[in-house]
Structures are given as C-alpha cells and as structure tokens.
Amino acid sequence: MLPAAPSQEVPATVIRLDRVTCGYAGQTVLKDLSFLVRRGEFIGVLGPNGAGKSTLMLALSGIVPVQSGSIEIEGKPLARLKTRERARLMAVVAQDIDLRFPFRCEEVVRMGRYPHQKRWQMESPEDEAAVRRALGATDTAMLAKRLITAVSGGEKQRVVMARSLAQETPILLLDEATSAMDIHRKLLIFRVLDRLNREDGLTVVAVLHDVNLAALFCRRMIFLKNGELVADGAVDTVLNADVLEHVYETPVMVREIEGTEKRQVVFLP
C-alpha cells in the first residue's frame, strides 16, 4: 500500500471581502466585490482609471465604509477593529501624502511605532532598531534629519514607505506608493518588499498602474474594471492579451522575457 501523500497546509486567510459594495455620496464605485487574501501572498491590483482600485484600498483601510457586504481582517470584522488594533495588523501607504507639518523625516518614520507603544511611553531599543532598519531598507537614512516638507515627492514616498516598514505589521497595503520614484528607487523598494514577502511572510496588496512592474514582483493579479472584478489569478494565468485588451480596451502584446519566467507587456498603438 502506497503511503498517503503529505497534505500541504493552506495559508490562513488574512483578508476576506464578501460581496462588498461601497463608494461615496450618491456614487457606487465597488460593486459586489468578493475575494480572499491568504497569508504571505504578493498581490497586484490593476485596472484603468476609475476602476475602483483606490476605493478598494480606502475600504480595506476602514476609511470608506461598506454599504453592503463585509470585510474581515484576520477573521475579525474590520468595522469592529479599534484604530490601534487595526494599525498593528495593517500598514497603509497611500498615493497622496499629506504631510504639511515640518517634522524631521526620522520623526515621520518613528510614527510607525505608535501602535506598539503605550501612552506616554518613550521609544524602546526595539523601536529605534525598527526605525533604523526601515531607513536603511528604503535608502532614506541620509534624509533622517531633513524636514519632510523640504524633500522631493519621490523622497517623501520613500520616507512614508519607511514609516510603514517600521510599523512591522503582517499586512501591507500600497496604493501607487512608488509612483513618484525614479526607476532605481522604485525597483529598490519592490526588491525589499519581495524579500520581506519571501523571507518574513509579509502579505502585500499593491495597487499599481505599471503592469510590467506588477509582472516582475507580484505572484497574483486582480484586475478591476468599472468597480467589478474581471480577472483574478496567478500571473501566468491572467496576464494575457485577452484579459488585458478587455480591461484596458487597447491592443496589447504579451511576451516571455528570455531566460526568465517573467512576462512583459507591450501596449500597441
């Protein structure tokens, strides 16, 4: 008798959307949206302008309330999570960064440690170590003493990314979080995220406009269009001309990058 094949444990579900509909006053954006995110996934959320990508991030962050359906984080209803508890589970990096006060960049990064501190508690050695690691990983140590109001848009995005990494949450939500960065820094950040995902099990859900950047680093893609989910699956399954031409309504060519298992997308005139 042959021995039974070893069972592969399925990673736990960390985010669950069940028939979520939400939007803004007088406007429904997401319509009956359902999907799961399992621990340790690296997911790219893509689609044209107005598809509902940023609204999805705002709903997952608890900023935009759900009109119907439900969102659960680590098995708990999102609406019942207190602010500090939510901040220990998820770090969020938005595309639009509104930092008007002249904090030093290192002070901004230290804000990521707030969920782990008791009221009036001074920074611990663990806090300081987390801040140093985050500054180093994002190549922002040289900005530490500069005012956040006096750095470029790309530098500001890297400082805010450092803040999210210093937060040391199991889930990271990104909404076009590298849009203002140059190619070198953008790839640096995604290599860091890839390492944290593979080595530490960080769950990453990233809204991206750059399909090729998503193809390089994400292992699952979710495509939205008009507030609805139109494709969801592994990159080698959903990154094809049929899906892309339906989503973006433009001719496209998808080809394999020689010597790799990656794909490249070329949008045609």
C-alpha positions in Angstrom: 0.0 0.0 0.0 1.4 3.4 -1.0 1.9 5.9 1.8 -0.5 8.8 1.8 0.8 12.0 0.1 1.7 14.6 2.7 -1.0 17.3 2.9 0.0 20.8 2.1 -1.3 23.3 4.7 -3.2 26.1 3.1 -2.1 29.5 4.4 -4.7 31.2 6.6 -7.0 33.9 5.1 -5.9 37.3 6.4 -8.4 39.5 4.3 -11.8 38.4 3.2 -14.2 40.6 1.1 -17.7 39.2 0.8 -19.9 40.9 -1.8 -18.6 44.4 -0.9 -20.4 47.4 -2.3 -19.2 50.8 -1.4 -18.5 54.3 -2.7 -19.1 57.9 -2.0 -22.2 60.1 -1.6 -24.5 59.4 -4.5 -21.9 57.2 -6.3 -21.4 53.5 -6.0 -17.8 52.5 -7.0 -17.2 48.9 -6.0 -20.0 46.5 -6.8 -20.5 43.2 -5.2 -16.7 42.5 -4.8 -15.5 39.2 -3.3 -12.1 37.7 -2.9 -9.7 36.3 -0.3 -6.1 37.2 0.5 -4.0 34.5 2.1 -1.1 35.0 4.4 2.2 35.5 2.5 0.6 36.5 -0.8 2.0 39.3 -3.0 -0.9 40.6 -5.0 -1.1 43.4 -7.6 -4.4 45.2 -8.1 -4.6 46.7 -11.6 -7.1 48.3 -13.9 -7.8 51.6 -15.7 -8.5 54.9 -14.1 -11.8 54.9 -12.3 -11.8 51.1 -11.9 -12.1 51.3 -8.1 -8.6 50.5 -7.1 -8.1 53.4 -4.7 -11.6 53.0 -3.3 -10.7 49.3 -2.6 -7.7 50.5 -0.6 -9.7 53.0 1.3 -12.3 50.4 2.1 -9.7 47.9 3.3 -8.2 50.8 5.4 -11.6 51.4 7.0 -11.8 55.0 5.6 -14.6 54.4 3.1 -17.5 52.5 4.9 -19.1 49.4 3.3 -22.6 50.0 2.0 -23.3 46.2 1.9 -21.3 43.1 2.3 -18.4 42.7 4.7 -14.7 42.9 5.1 -12.8 40.8 7.6 -9.1 41.2 8.7 -7.5 38.2 10.4 -11.0 36.8 10.9 -12.4 39.9 12.6 -14.9 42.3 11.1 -13.0 45.4 10.0 -15.6 47.8 11.4 -15.1 46.4 14.9 -11.4 46.8 15.0 -10.1 49.7 17.1 -7.7 52.1 15.4 -4.6 50.8 17.3 -5.6 47.2 16.7 -6.0 47.9 13.0 -2.7 49.6 12.9 -1.0 46.6 14.4 -2.4 44.4 11.6 -2.1 46.6 8.6 0.2 49.4 7.4 -1.1 51.6 4.5 0.9 53.7 2.1 -1.4 56.0 0.0 -0.6 57.7 -3.3 -1.4 61.2 -2.0 0.8 62.0 1.0 -0.5 65.0 3.0 2.3 65.9 5.4 2.2 69.6 5.9 3.9 70.0 9.2 7.7 70.3 9.3 8.6 67.1 11.0 12.0 65.6 10.5 12.0 62.6 8.3 13.2 60.3 11.1 10.2 61.6 13.2 7.8 60.6 10.5 9.3 57.1 10.4 9.1 56.9 14.2 5.3 57.5 13.9 5.1 53.9 12.5 5.9 52.6 16.0 2.9 54.3 17.6 0.6 51.2 17.5 3.2 49.2 19.6 3.7 51.8 22.3 1.7 52.5 25.4 0.5 56.1 26.1 3.4 58.4 27.0 5.9 55.6 26.5 9.4 56.6 25.3 10.9 54.9 22.3 12.3 51.5 23.3 15.5 49.9 21.8 13.2 47.8 19.7 11.5 50.9 18.3 14.8 52.5 17.5 16.1 49.3 15.8 12.9 49.1 13.7 13.3 52.7 12.6 17.0 52.2 11.6 16.1 49.0 9.7 13.3 50.9 7.8 15.5 53.9 7.0 18.3 51.6 5.7 15.9 49.4 3.6 14.4 52.4 1.9 17.7 54.3 1.4 16.4 57.2 3.4 19.0 57.3 6.2 20.6 60.4 4.6 17.2 62.2 4.8 16.7 61.5 8.5 17.4 65.0 9.8 15.8 66.8 6.9 12.3 68.2 7.1 9.6 66.2 5.3 8.3 69.4 3.8 11.7 70.0 2.2 12.2 66.8 0.3 11.1 65.8 -3.2 7.9 63.8 -3.9 9.8 60.6 -4.5 11.9 61.1 -1.3 8.7 61.7 0.6 7.2 58.5 -0.7 10.3 56.6 0.4 10.1 58.1 3.9 6.4 57.2 4.2 7.3 53.7 3.0 9.9 53.5 5.7 7.3 54.5 8.3 5.1 51.6 7.1 8.0 49.2 7.4 8.9 50.4 10.8 5.3 49.7 11.8 6.1 46.0 11.4 2.6 44.7 10.5 1.8 41.4 8.9 -0.1 43.1 6.1 1.0 46.0 3.9 -1.4 47.9 1.6 0.0 50.1 -1.1 -1.8 52.5 -3.3 0.6 53.6 -6.1 3.1 54.0 -3.3 6.1 54.4 -5.7 4.5 56.5 -8.4 6.8 59.5 -7.8 10.0 57.5 -7.5 12.7 57.1 -10.2 13.2 53.6 -11.7 16.2 52.8 -9.5 14.4 53.6 -6.2 11.2 52.0 -7.4 13.0 48.7 -8.0 14.9 49.0 -4.7 11.6 49.3 -2.8 10.0 46.4 -4.6 13.1 44.2 -4.0 12.8 45.0 -0.3 9.1 44.1 -0.4 9.9 40.9 -2.3 12.5 39.9 0.3 10.1 40.6 3.2 7.4 38.7 1.5 9.5 35.6 0.8 11.6 35.6 4.0 9.3 37.0 6.6 5.9 36.2 5.2 4.7 39.8 4.8 1.4 39.9 2.9 1.4 42.6 0.3 -1.5 44.0 -1.6 -0.4 46.7 -4.1 -2.4 48.9 -6.4 -0.3 49.5 -9.5 -0.7 51.2 -12.9 2.5 49.7 -14.2 1.6 46.3 -15.5 5.2 45.3 -16.1 6.3 46.2 -12.6 3.5 44.1 -11.3 4.5 41.2 -13.6 8.1 41.3 -12.2 7.1 41.1 -8.5 3.5 40.1 -7.9 2.6 36.4 -8.0 -1.1 37.0 -8.2 -3.0 39.7 -10.1 -6.5 41.1 -9.6 -8.0 43.2 -12.4 -10.8 45.6 -11.8 -12.9 47.4 -14.3 -15.9 49.7 -13.6 -15.8 48.6 -9.9 -16.1 44.9 -10.7 -13.6 42.1 -10.5 -12.9 40.8 -14.1 -9.8 38.6 -13.6 -8.1 37.1 -10.6 -5.3 34.5 -10.6 -1.6 33.7 -10.9 0.3 35.9 -13.2 0.9 33.2 -15.8 -2.9 32.6 -15.9 -4.4 36.1 -16.1 -1.6 38.2 -17.7 -2.6 37.5 -21.3 -3.7 39.5 -24.2 -7.4 38.6 -23.9 -7.6 39.8 -20.3 -5.6 43.0 -20.9 -7.4 44.0 -24.1 -10.7 43.6 -22.3 -9.6 45.6 -19.2 -7.7 48.4 -21.0 -9.6 48.4 -24.3 -6.4 48.7 -26.3 -4.3 46.2 -28.4 -1.6 44.5 -26.5 1.2 42.0 -26.9 2.4 39.8 -24.1 5.8 38.0 -24.4 8.1 36.0 -22.3 11.3 37.6 -21.1 14.1 35.4 -22.4 15.9 33.5 -19.7 13.3 34.2 -17.0 9.8 33.0 -16.1 8.6 36.6 -16.2 6.3 38.3 -18.8 6.5 41.7 -20.4 3.5 43.6 -21.7 3.7 45.9 -24.7 0.6 48.2 -25.4 0.3 48.7 -29.1 -0.7 52.0 -30.9 
